[in-house]
Amino acid sequence: MGIDVPELDDRDYEELLEQAKKRIPAYSDEWTDFNPHDPGITILEVLAWLTETHTYQLDQITDDHREKFLRLIGHDRRPPTPATATVELSPPQAATGKPLPAGTRLAVTDGTDDVYRFETDHEVVLTAAEIERVVTVGPGPTEHGEANRTDGMFYRPFGDTVERGDAVYLGFDRDPFESTDRLTLSVDYHDVDLPEPTPPSEDHSVTFTPSVELVWEHRDPETGRWRSLSVTEDETNALYEGGLIELVGATADSPPPTRDSQCPIDDADDYGWVRCRVETSGYEIPPQIDAIRTNVVTASHAASVTDERLSPVGNATGSDASARLDGQTYAFENRPILSTTVRVDGQRYVEVPDFDASGPDDPHYVLDRERGRVTFGDGETGRVPAPNATITADYVYGGGKEGNVSSTAVWQFTDSNTQLATDVSPADIDVVPLCAATGGTDSETIEEALRRARRDLRRPYRAVTEDDYRYLASRTPGLRISRTKVSVDGDRTTVVVVPYAPPDVPSPEPSAGFLETVRKHLRERTLLTDRVHVTGPRYVRLELTVTGHTRPRYTSGGYEEDVTEAITSYLHPLYGYDGDGWPFGRTLEGSELVDVVSDLDAIDRVTDVTITAHGGTAIDERTVLIDDTSLFAVEDVTVDLTTTDNGGR
């Protein structure tokens, strides 16, 4: 049986040359000699020969060749990814205080006959306690309970500015530790108005460690004293993102209660309280939360199978005397395969992308994830399993776009092997999805992988020029970086980074952990001889006084805030000037601020704007010079305006 060879072009040399000759009159009326002795015809003959040769070579390149090329340049095709969803659980009373294990299975139907298999991603401790109150205690208490319960609302648990000692108090309808020593909280972070942080790099060598230190405490309902809680898991990274937080209550080895027995809530004794207190502050963006909930778990479109005996494909067994024992292929019952462990007669084999580097006795196999098959070696490259060997596997299958079920899908636990309590199984728990399942993708095609490889080859991975430093610093994994500035002095490179912040943050500054993450990311990509200094911007603090006149109808005031807002917005390091932030090192002229304030509807005319700068170089009261690493921060604006008489100026 022959092999079908694709043909990109079936024209031979003679046809290519003849077609080229026929095109000559369309380009030149003077070229009339088409005989072989003409130099132009000789060139066409060479080009026709080259075209035929290249076409032949291209016809021999298959997807296998393209995939091997991608692997050589470090760009394997990406496997399917499973969709994930967040679901809320309503357990029966008997299950209170019991852990629901990771990997508990769910069946999902979405209006079709298909059933999608999901599994829980982590363990969650079920509780009967629900959060009824959320109170921020900083300069004064602020109630967020309604925002915590309402879709479409968010709140800042520590306020708009976060200082040491600020705290958020969670009031439960009962003591959350009355029947268990563990509490699992789900934090839904509000990032709708925030840019996505740079995703982790493929080597995952650089991770962001916040400079923030949070302390979680539980109020003993009997004594009113606060006891420290141990944080065994924090997927939120100190409330920098959403995820789970698992808290463990006081044990015999726990430190004694603190002397603090105060709870700044009037009816504190009516609730069970857990608080999160800021011990060390360092947020670039004040945390903002959509909701904090109990009994919430994430689930992925994936299912686990243990000790499945794989079935031979075709003539892969030794039952037929003429069967080939080399290159045996076995199939899984399910596909696509996300991960697997394969054993031959109990011995674990190792997955390899191909057998090119395999020796005759290496226990290797090649996995076809999409088709759900494993292939073994031929005795020269890769070991041949013995005849009638038992091939078994533990694996996880699933993933793909089909797992992106809607928020109206019906979810139900199907795991009957797990007992939470007497006569209580996961199937007795009501499941409500909080959102649609998202993130499921199919396997990457060859064409998609080639396009990704081309894009990747154009990206700088080594910091050599200023543009390289700027590009790499702004794409530090896990961070939201709004602006960068690079200056070079000999072998010393200074990289200034400005973190993203909402408009109401006047002078965003990076924390120590933020700067260290950027430094590590750059250090792995710079030349050995380069000295790199990573820092935040140097802010020149400004005190301004605006004098002039308002229009007659503004005698009652109210324009002061507008003047302050106009000046602050114009000088803002991220949103000022032309909308992209005040340029690094740009001189400030008082006349610019006069124009900005004069555009306000309340202003008749501005007679003067005086500037007092703390830092920088003040040429006079209306001009301030700053260096290339500096920006402005408005510290105070004094508005001294009088009302213009109706009769004139």
C-alpha positions as CSV (number, residue, x, y, z in Angstrom):
1,M,0.0,0.0,0.0
2,G,1.5,3.3,-1.1
3,I,1.7,6.5,0.9
4,D,-0.3,9.5,-0.3
5,V,2.1,12.3,-0.9
6,P,0.6,15.8,-1.0
7,E,1.3,17.9,-4.1
8,L,1.7,21.6,-3.6
9,D,2.2,22.1,-7.4
10,D,2.2,19.6,-10.2
11,R,3.8,21.8,-12.8
12,D,7.1,20.7,-14.1
13,Y,10.1,22.6,-15.5
14,E,8.7,22.9,-19.1
15,E,5.3,24.2,-18.0
16,L,6.8,26.7,-15.6
17,L,9.2,28.1,-18.3
18,E,6.4,28.2,-20.9
19,Q,4.1,30.2,-18.6
20,A,6.9,32.6,-17.7
21,K,7.5,33.3,-21.4
22,K,3.8,34.0,-22.0
23,R,3.9,36.7,-19.3
24,I,6.8,38.6,-21.0
25,P,4.5,40.8,-23.3
26,A,2.6,42.0,-20.4
27,Y,5.7,43.6,-18.9
28,S,7.8,44.5,-22.0
29,D,6.8,45.2,-25.6
30,E,10.5,45.4,-26.7
31,W,11.3,41.8,-25.7
32,T,10.6,39.7,-28.7
33,D,13.4,37.2,-28.8
34,F,12.3,34.1,-26.8
35,N,15.1,31.8,-28.0
36,P,17.5,30.0,-25.6
37,H,20.5,32.2,-26.6
38,D,18.8,35.3,-25.1
39,P,20.2,36.1,-21.7
40,G,16.7,36.9,-20.3
41,I,15.5,33.5,-21.4
42,T,18.5,31.9,-19.7
43,I,17.6,33.6,-16.4
44,L,14.0,32.4,-16.8
45,E,15.3,28.9,-17.3
46,V,17.3,29.1,-14.1
47,L,14.3,30.4,-12.1
48,A,12.0,27.7,-13.5
49,W,14.5,25.1,-12.5
50,L,14.8,26.5,-9.0
51,T,11.0,26.8,-8.7
52,E,10.6,23.1,-9.6
53,T,13.3,22.1,-7.2
54,H,11.8,24.0,-4.3
55,T,8.3,22.8,-5.0
56,Y,9.6,19.2,-4.9
57,Q,11.3,19.9,-1.5
58,L,8.2,21.6,-0.1
59,D,6.0,18.7,-1.2
60,Q,8.0,16.4,1.1
61,I,7.4,18.5,4.3
62,T,4.6,17.1,6.4
63,D,3.1,18.2,9.7
64,D,5.4,15.7,11.4
65,H,8.4,17.7,10.0
66,R,6.9,21.0,11.1
67,E,6.2,19.7,14.6
68,K,9.8,18.4,14.8
69,F,11.1,21.8,13.7
70,L,8.9,23.5,16.4
71,R,10.3,21.1,19.0
72,L,13.9,21.9,17.9
73,I,13.4,25.6,18.5
74,G,11.6,25.0,21.8
75,H,8.0,25.5,20.8
76,D,6.1,22.3,21.4
77,R,2.4,22.4,20.5
78,R,0.3,23.3,23.5
79,P,-2.0,20.6,24.8
80,P,-5.7,21.2,25.5
81,T,-6.4,23.1,28.7
82,P,-9.4,22.4,31.0
83,A,-12.2,24.9,31.7
84,T,-12.6,26.0,35.3
85,A,-15.7,27.2,37.2
86,T,-16.4,28.4,40.7
87,V,-19.4,26.8,42.4
88,E,-21.1,27.4,45.7
89,L,-22.1,24.5,47.9
90,S,-25.1,24.1,50.2
91,P,-24.2,21.1,52.5
92,P,-26.6,19.3,54.8
93,Q,-26.2,20.0,58.5
94,A,-24.6,16.6,59.1
95,A,-21.7,17.5,56.7
96,T,-20.8,20.7,58.7
97,G,-17.2,20.7,59.6
98,K,-16.3,17.9,57.2
99,P,-13.7,18.3,54.5
100,L,-14.8,17.7,50.9
101,P,-11.7,16.2,49.2
102,A,-10.0,17.5,46.1
103,G,-10.9,15.4,43.1
104,T,-14.5,14.9,44.0
105,R,-16.4,14.3,40.8
106,L,-19.2,16.4,39.3
107,A,-21.5,15.8,36.3
108,V,-22.5,18.9,34.3
109,T,-25.3,19.1,31.8
110,D,-25.8,22.2,29.7
111,G,-29.1,21.8,27.7
112,T,-27.8,18.9,25.6
113,D,-27.5,15.2,25.9
114,D,-23.8,15.5,26.6
115,V,-22.5,15.1,30.2
116,Y,-19.3,16.9,31.1
117,R,-17.0,15.5,33.8
118,F,-15.5,18.0,36.3
119,E,-13.5,17.5,39.4
120,T,-12.9,19.8,42.4
121,D,-9.5,21.4,42.4
122,H,-8.9,21.5,46.1
123,E,-10.2,20.4,49.5
124,V,-12.8,22.6,51.2
125,V,-14.0,22.5,54.7
126,L,-17.8,22.7,54.7
127,T,-19.4,25.0,57.2
128,A,-22.9,26.2,58.3
129,A,-21.5,29.7,59.0
130,E,-22.3,32.4,56.5
131,I,-20.8,35.9,56.3
132,E,-23.4,38.6,57.2
133,R,-21.3,41.6,57.9
134,V,-18.0,43.0,56.4
135,V,-16.7,46.0,58.3
136,T,-13.6,48.0,57.4
137,V,-11.9,49.6,60.4
138,G,-9.3,52.3,59.6
139,P,-9.9,55.9,60.5
140,G,-13.5,54.9,61.1
141,P,-15.7,51.8,60.6
142,T,-17.3,51.3,57.2
143,E,-20.0,48.6,56.5
144,H,-19.6,46.5,53.3
145,G,-22.0,43.7,54.1
146,E,-24.5,44.6,51.3
147,A,-21.7,45.0,48.7
148,N,-20.3,41.6,49.7
149,R,-23.7,40.0,49.1
150,T,-24.6,41.9,45.9
151,D,-23.4,41.1,42.4
152,G,-22.0,44.0,40.5
153,M,-20.7,45.8,43.7
154,F,-17.2,45.8,45.1
155,Y,-15.4,47.3,48.0
156,R,-12.0,47.9,49.4
157,P,-11.6,45.9,52.6
158,F,-8.8,48.1,54.0
159,G,-10.1,51.4,52.6
160,D,-8.7,53.6,49.8
161,T,-5.3,53.9,51.5
162,V,-3.8,51.0,53.4
163,E,-1.8,51.6,56.5
164,R,-0.4,49.4,59.3
165,G,-3.2,48.6,61.7
166,D,-6.1,48.8,59.2
167,A,-8.3,45.8,59.4
168,V,-11.4,44.1,57.9
169,Y,-13.8,42.3,60.2
170,L,-15.9,39.4,58.9
171,G,-19.1,38.9,61.0
172,F,-20.6,35.3,60.7
173,D,-24.1,34.4,61.7
174,R,-22.5,31.9,64.1
175,D,-19.1,31.0,65.3
176,P,-17.3,29.5,62.2
177,F,-15.0,27.4,64.5
178,E,-17.7,25.9,66.7
179,S,-17.6,22.4,65.0
180,T,-14.2,22.4,63.3
181,D,-10.7,23.9,63.6
182,R,-10.5,24.9,60.0
183,L,-12.2,27.5,57.9
184,T,-12.0,27.9,54.1
185,L,-12.7,31.3,52.6
186,S,-13.1,32.1,48.9
187,V,-12.0,35.6,47.8
188,D,-13.4,36.9,44.6
189,Y,-11.1,39.8,43.6
190,H,-12.5,42.7,41.6
191,D,-10.2,43.1,38.6
192,V,-12.7,44.3,36.0
193,D,-11.1,47.8,35.9
194,L,-7.5,46.6,36.2
195,P,-5.1,45.5,33.5
196,E,-4.2,41.8,33.4
197,P,-0.8,41.1,35.2
198,T,1.8,39.6,33.0
199,P,1.4,35.9,33.0
200,P,4.1,33.6,34.4
201,S,7.0,32.8,32.1
202,E,7.3,29.2,30.9
203,D,10.2,28.5,33.3
204,H,8.2,30.0,36.3
205,S,11.6,31.0,37.8
206,V,10.4,34.5,38.9
207,T,7.5,34.9,41.2
208,F,6.1,37.9,43.0
209,T,6.4,37.9,46.8
210,P,4.4,40.8,48.3
211,S,5.9,43.1,50.9
212,V,2.6,42.9,52.7
213,E,2.1,41.0,56.0
214,L,-1.4,40.2,57.1
215,V,-2.5,38.7,60.4
216,W,-5.7,36.6,60.6
217,E,-7.4,36.3,64.0
218,H,-10.6,34.8,65.5
219,R,-12.6,36.3,68.4
220,D,-13.3,33.8,71.1
221,P,-17.1,34.0,71.7
222,E,-16.7,33.2,75.4
223,T,-13.8,35.6,76.4
224,G,-14.0,38.2,73.6
225,R,-10.2,37.8,73.2
226,W,-8.5,37.5,69.8
227,R,-6.5,34.4,68.9
228,S,-4.1,34.2,66.0
229,L,-5.1,31.9,63.1
230,S,-2.6,29.9,61.1
231,V,-2.8,30.4,57.3
232,T,-2.1,27.0,55.8
233,E,-3.0,28.1,52.2
234,D,-3.3,31.5,50.6
235,E,-4.0,31.5,46.9
236,T,-4.7,35.2,47.0
237,N,-1.0,36.1,47.7
238,A,-2.0,38.4,50.6
239,L,-5.1,39.7,48.8
240,Y,-3.3,40.7,45.6
241,E,-5.7,38.4,43.6
242,G,-8.6,36.0,44.1
243,G,-8.4,32.5,45.4
244,L,-8.8,30.4,48.5
245,I,-7.6,31.1,52.0
246,E,-7.6,28.2,54.5
247,L,-7.4,29.2,58.2
248,V,-6.7,26.9,61.1
249,G,-8.0,27.8,64.5
250,A,-6.3,27.7,67.9
251,T,-4.8,24.5,69.2
252,A,-3.0,23.5,72.3
253,D,0.3,24.7,70.8
254,S,-1.1,28.1,69.6
255,P,0.1,31.3,71.3
256,P,-2.1,32.7,74.0
257,P,-4.8,35.2,73.2
258,T,-3.8,38.8,72.6
259,R,-4.6,41.4,75.1
260,D,-6.8,43.1,72.5
261,S,-10.4,42.3,73.4
262,Q,-11.9,45.2,71.5
263,C,-14.3,44.7,68.6
264,P,-15.3,48.2,67.3
265,I,-18.8,47.0,66.4
266,D,-21.8,48.0,68.5
267,D,-23.5,44.6,68.4
268,A,-20.3,42.5,68.3
269,D,-21.6,39.7,70.5
270,D,-24.4,38.9,68.0
271,Y,-21.9,37.5,65.5
272,G,-18.9,35.2,65.2
273,W,-15.9,37.3,64.2
274,V,-12.8,36.7,62.1
275,R,-10.6,39.7,61.2
276,C,-7.7,40.3,58.9
277,R,-5.3,43.0,60.1
278,V,-2.5,44.7,58.2
279,E,0.8,44.2,60.1
280,T,3.0,45.5,57.3
281,S,1.6,47.6,54.4
282,G,3.0,47.8,50.9
283,Y,0.2,47.5,48.4
284,E,0.6,49.2,45.0
285,I,-3.2,49.0,44.5
286,P,-5.6,48.9,47.5
287,P,-7.2,45.4,47.5
288,Q,-10.7,45.5,46.0
289,I,-13.1,42.6,46.6
290,D,-16.3,41.5,44.9
291,A,-17.2,39.0,47.6
292,I,-15.8,36.8,50.4
293,R,-17.7,33.5,50.8
294,T,-17.7,30.2,52.5
295,N,-18.5,26.8,51.0
296,V,-17.0,27.8,47.6
297,V,-14.8,25.5,45.5
298,T,-13.4,25.6,42.0
299,A,-13.7,22.7,39.6
300,S,-12.0,21.8,36.4
301,H,-13.1,20.0,33.3
302,A,-11.0,17.0,33.9
303,A,-11.5,13.5,35.3
304,S,-9.0,11.1,36.8
305,V,-8.7,7.4,36.0
306,T,-6.6,4.9,38.1
307,D,-5.0,1.7,37.0
308,E,-6.7,1.3,33.6
309,R,-5.5,-1.5,31.4
310,L,-4.8,-0.1,28.0
311,S,-6.1,-1.8,24.9
312,P,-3.8,-2.7,22.0
313,V,-4.5,-1.0,18.7
314,G,-4.4,-3.2,15.6
315,N,-1.9,-6.1,15.8
316,A,-0.1,-5.0,18.9
317,T,-0.4,-8.2,20.9
318,G,1.6,-11.4,20.6
319,S,-1.5,-13.6,20.0
320,D,-0.8,-13.6,16.2
321,A,2.5,-15.2,15.2
322,S,2.9,-12.6,12.5
323,A,2.3,-9.7,14.8
324,R,4.9,-7.0,15.1
325,L,6.1,-6.5,18.6
326,D,8.1,-3.3,17.8
327,G,6.3,0.0,17.7
328,Q,3.3,-1.3,19.7
329,T,0.5,1.2,20.2
330,Y,-2.1,1.1,23.0
331,A,-5.2,3.2,23.5
332,F,-6.9,4.8,26.5
333,E,-10.6,4.5,27.0
334,N,-10.9,8.3,27.2
335,R,-9.3,11.3,25.5
336,P,-7.8,13.8,25.2
337,I,-5.1,13.0,27.7
338,L,-3.9,15.8,30.0
339,S,-1.4,13.9,32.0
340,T,-0.5,10.2,32.6
341,T,1.7,7.6,34.2
342,V,2.2,4.5,32.1
343,R,3.5,1.1,33.5
344,V,4.5,-2.1,31.7
345,D,4.1,-5.1,34.0
346,G,4.4,-2.7,37.0
347,Q,7.5,-0.9,35.8
348,R,7.0,2.8,35.2
349,Y,7.9,4.0,31.7
350,V,9.0,7.6,30.8
351,E,7.2,9.8,28.3
352,V,9.5,11.3,25.5
353,P,8.5,13.5,22.6
354,D,10.1,11.0,20.2
355,F,12.5,8.1,20.1
356,D,15.4,10.0,18.5
357,A,17.6,9.9,21.6
358,S,16.3,6.6,23.0
359,G,18.6,3.6,23.3
360,P,17.4,0.0,22.8
361,D,16.8,-0.7,26.5
362,D,15.3,2.7,27.5
363,P,11.8,2.3,29.0
364,H,10.3,5.1,26.9
365,Y,7.0,5.8,25.2
366,V,5.5,8.5,23.0
367,L,2.1,9.9,23.9
368,D,-0.5,11.1,21.4
369,R,-2.7,13.2,23.6
370,E,-5.4,14.0,21.1
371,R,-6.0,10.5,19.9
372,G,-5.4,9.0,23.4
373,R,-2.6,6.5,22.4
374,V,0.8,5.5,23.6
375,T,3.5,4.0,21.3
376,F,6.5,2.0,22.5
377,G,10.0,1.6,20.9
378,D,11.2,-0.8,18.2
379,G,14.2,-2.3,20.1
380,E,16.7,0.0,18.5
381,T,15.2,3.3,19.7
382,G,13.2,2.5,22.8
383,R,12.6,-0.8,24.6
384,V,10.1,-3.3,23.2
385,P,7.6,-4.5,25.8
386,A,7.4,-8.3,26.3
387,P,4.7,-10.2,24.4
388,N,1.4,-10.1,26.2
389,A,2.8,-7.5,28.7
390,T,0.2,-5.8,30.9
391,I,0.0,-2.1,30.1
392,T,-1.7,0.0,32.7
393,A,-2.0,3.7,33.3
394,D,-3.1,6.4,35.7
395,Y,-4.2,9.4,33.8
396,V,-6.3,12.6,33.7
397,Y,-8.4,13.4,30.7
398,G,-10.5,16.3,29.6
399,G,-10.0,19.8,28.5
400,G,-11.1,21.6,25.3
401,K,-13.6,24.3,24.4
402,E,-16.5,22.0,25.0
403,G,-15.9,22.4,28.7
404,N,-16.8,26.1,28.6
405,V,-20.4,25.5,29.9
406,S,-22.7,28.3,30.6
407,S,-23.7,29.7,34.0
408,T,-27.1,28.1,33.6
409,A,-25.7,24.6,33.5
410,V,-26.8,22.0,36.0
411,W,-24.1,20.7,38.4
412,Q,-24.3,17.6,40.6
413,F,-21.8,15.6,42.6
414,T,-21.6,12.0,41.4
415,D,-18.9,10.6,43.7
416,S,-20.5,7.9,45.8
417,N,-17.3,6.5,47.2
418,T,-16.7,9.5,49.5
419,Q,-18.6,9.6,52.8
420,L,-18.7,13.0,54.6
421,A,-20.7,11.7,57.5
422,T,-23.1,8.8,58.3
423,D,-25.4,8.4,55.3
424,V,-24.1,11.7,53.8
425,S,-22.2,11.7,50.5
426,P,-21.2,14.5,48.1
427,A,-24.4,13.7,46.1
428,D,-26.4,15.2,49.0
429,I,-24.8,18.6,48.5
430,D,-26.6,21.2,46.3
431,V,-24.3,22.9,43.8
432,V,-24.9,26.3,42.3
433,P,-22.4,27.8,39.7
434,L,-21.3,31.3,40.4
435,C,-20.2,31.9,36.8
436,A,-19.8,30.2,33.5
437,A,-16.9,27.8,33.1
438,T,-14.1,29.5,31.2
439,G,-10.5,28.9,30.0
440,G,-11.0,25.6,28.1
441,T,-9.0,25.5,24.9
442,D,-8.4,22.8,22.3
443,S,-5.0,21.4,21.4
444,E,-2.9,23.9,19.5
445,T,-2.7,23.2,15.7
446,I,0.5,23.2,13.8
447,E,-0.4,26.5,12.1
448,E,-1.2,28.2,15.4
449,A,2.1,26.9,16.9
450,L,4.1,28.2,13.9
451,R,2.4,31.7,14.2
452,R,3.2,31.7,18.0
453,A,6.8,30.7,17.3
454,R,7.2,33.6,14.7
455,R,5.8,36.1,17.2
456,D,8.1,34.7,20.0
457,L,11.2,35.0,17.8
458,R,10.6,38.7,17.4
459,R,10.4,39.3,21.2
460,P,13.7,40.3,23.0
461,Y,14.8,37.8,25.6
462,R,18.1,39.5,26.4
463,A,18.5,43.0,27.8
464,V,21.1,44.7,25.6
465,T,19.6,48.0,24.4
466,E,17.5,50.5,26.3
467,D,14.4,49.2,24.4
468,D,15.2,45.7,25.5
469,Y,15.3,46.7,29.2
470,R,12.1,48.7,28.8
471,Y,10.3,45.8,27.1
472,L,11.5,43.2,29.6
473,A,10.9,45.2,32.7
474,S,7.3,46.1,31.7
475,R,6.6,42.4,31.2
476,T,7.7,41.1,34.6
477,P,5.5,38.1,35.4
478,G,2.8,38.6,38.0
479,L,3.0,42.4,38.0
480,R,0.9,45.3,36.7
481,I,3.4,47.8,35.4
482,S,2.2,51.0,33.9
483,R,5.3,52.8,32.9
484,T,9.1,52.3,32.7
485,K,12.1,54.5,32.2
486,V,15.6,53.4,31.4
487,S,18.8,55.4,31.7
488,V,22.3,54.1,31.0
489,D,25.5,55.6,32.5
490,G,28.5,53.5,31.5
491,D,27.9,49.9,32.6
492,R,25.2,51.0,35.1
493,T,21.6,50.8,34.0
494,T,18.9,52.4,36.0
495,V,15.4,51.0,35.4
496,V,12.5,53.1,36.9
497,V,9.1,51.3,37.1
498,V,5.8,52.8,38.0
499,P,3.1,50.3,39.0
500,Y,-0.4,50.6,37.7
501,A,-2.8,52.3,40.1
502,P,-6.3,53.7,39.9
503,P,-6.7,57.5,39.1
504,D,-7.4,58.2,42.8
505,V,-3.9,57.2,43.8
506,P,-1.9,60.4,43.2
507,S,1.7,59.0,43.4
508,P,1.9,55.2,42.8
509,E,5.0,53.7,44.3
510,P,6.4,50.1,44.0
511,S,6.9,48.1,47.1
512,A,10.2,46.4,48.0
513,G,8.8,43.0,46.8
514,F,7.6,44.6,43.6
515,L,11.1,46.0,42.8
516,E,12.8,42.7,43.8
517,T,10.6,40.8,41.3
518,V,11.6,43.2,38.5
519,R,15.2,43.0,39.5
520,K,15.2,39.1,39.4
521,H,13.5,39.1,36.1
522,L,16.0,41.4,34.5
523,R,19.0,39.8,36.2
524,E,18.3,36.5,34.4
525,R,18.3,38.3,31.1
526,T,21.2,40.8,31.3
527,L,24.8,40.6,30.4
528,L,27.2,39.4,33.2
529,T,29.0,42.7,33.2
530,D,25.9,44.9,33.4
531,R,25.0,46.5,36.7
532,V,21.3,47.0,37.0
533,H,19.5,49.2,39.5
534,V,15.7,48.9,39.7
535,T,13.9,51.7,41.5
536,G,10.6,53.5,41.7
537,P,10.2,57.1,40.5
538,R,11.5,60.0,42.6
539,Y,8.5,62.2,43.3
540,V,8.9,66.0,43.5
541,R,6.2,67.1,45.9
542,L,4.4,70.3,44.9
543,E,2.5,72.9,46.9
544,L,0.6,75.2,44.7
545,T,-1.3,78.5,45.2
546,V,-3.8,79.6,42.5
547,T,-5.0,83.2,42.5
548,G,-7.5,84.9,40.2
549,H,-11.2,85.5,39.7
550,T,-14.3,83.4,39.3
551,R,-17.5,84.2,37.3
552,P,-20.3,86.0,39.2
553,R,-22.6,83.0,39.4
554,Y,-20.0,81.0,41.4
555,T,-20.1,83.3,44.5
556,S,-21.2,80.3,46.7
557,G,-17.9,78.5,46.1
558,G,-17.7,74.8,45.3
559,Y,-15.0,75.4,42.6
560,E,-12.1,74.6,44.9
561,E,-12.3,70.9,44.4
562,D,-12.6,71.4,40.6
563,V,-9.4,73.4,40.6
564,T,-7.5,70.9,42.7
565,E,-8.8,68.0,40.5
566,A,-7.8,69.7,37.3
567,I,-4.2,70.4,38.4
568,T,-3.8,66.9,40.0
569,S,-5.1,65.2,36.8
570,Y,-2.8,67.2,34.6
571,L,0.3,66.3,36.6
572,H,-0.7,62.7,37.4
573,P,2.2,60.3,36.7
574,L,-0.1,57.7,34.9
575,Y,-3.0,59.7,33.4
576,G,-1.8,63.3,33.2
577,Y,-0.4,65.5,30.5
578,D,-1.6,64.0,27.2
579,G,-3.3,61.0,28.9
580,D,-0.3,58.8,29.2
581,G,1.2,60.4,32.3
582,W,3.5,63.3,32.9
583,P,6.7,62.7,31.0
584,F,9.8,61.7,33.0
585,G,12.1,64.7,33.5
586,R,9.8,67.2,31.8
587,T,10.0,70.8,33.2
588,L,6.9,72.2,34.8
589,E,6.0,75.8,33.7
590,G,3.4,77.7,35.8
591,S,1.8,79.0,32.6
592,E,0.7,75.5,31.8
593,L,-1.3,75.3,35.0
594,V,-2.8,78.7,34.3
595,D,-4.1,77.4,31.0
596,V,-5.5,74.2,32.7
597,V,-7.3,76.1,35.4
598,S,-8.6,78.8,33.0
599,D,-10.5,76.1,31.0
600,L,-12.8,75.5,34.0
601,D,-16.3,76.9,33.6
602,A,-16.1,78.6,37.0
603,I,-12.9,80.5,36.3
604,D,-13.0,84.0,34.8
605,R,-9.3,84.5,34.8
606,V,-6.2,83.3,36.6
607,T,-3.7,85.9,37.7
608,D,-1.0,83.7,39.0
609,V,0.0,80.1,40.0
610,T,2.9,79.9,42.4
611,I,4.8,76.6,42.9
612,T,6.7,75.4,45.9
613,A,8.7,72.3,45.1
614,H,10.1,69.8,47.6
615,G,12.9,68.3,45.5
616,G,13.8,69.1,41.9
617,T,15.3,72.5,41.0
618,A,13.1,75.6,41.3
619,I,14.2,78.2,38.7
620,D,11.6,80.6,40.2
621,E,8.1,80.4,41.7
622,R,6.7,79.4,38.3
623,T,9.3,76.9,36.9
624,V,10.6,73.6,38.3
625,L,13.2,71.4,36.7
626,I,13.4,67.6,37.4
627,D,15.8,64.9,36.3
628,D,15.0,61.9,34.0
629,T,13.9,59.6,36.8
630,S,11.5,62.1,38.5
631,L,7.8,62.8,38.3
632,F,5.5,65.2,40.1
633,A,3.1,64.6,43.0
634,V,0.6,67.2,44.1
635,E,0.7,67.5,47.9
636,D,-1.5,70.6,48.4
637,V,-3.4,73.1,46.3
638,T,-4.5,76.5,47.8
639,V,-7.2,78.2,45.9
640,D,-7.5,82.0,46.5
641,L,-10.1,83.2,44.0
642,T,-12.4,86.2,44.2
643,T,-15.6,86.8,42.4
644,T,-15.6,89.1,39.4
645,D,-18.1,92.0,39.5
646,N,-20.9,92.0,37.1
647,G,-19.7,95.3,35.8
648,G,-16.5,94.0,34.4
649,R,-13.0,92.9,35.5
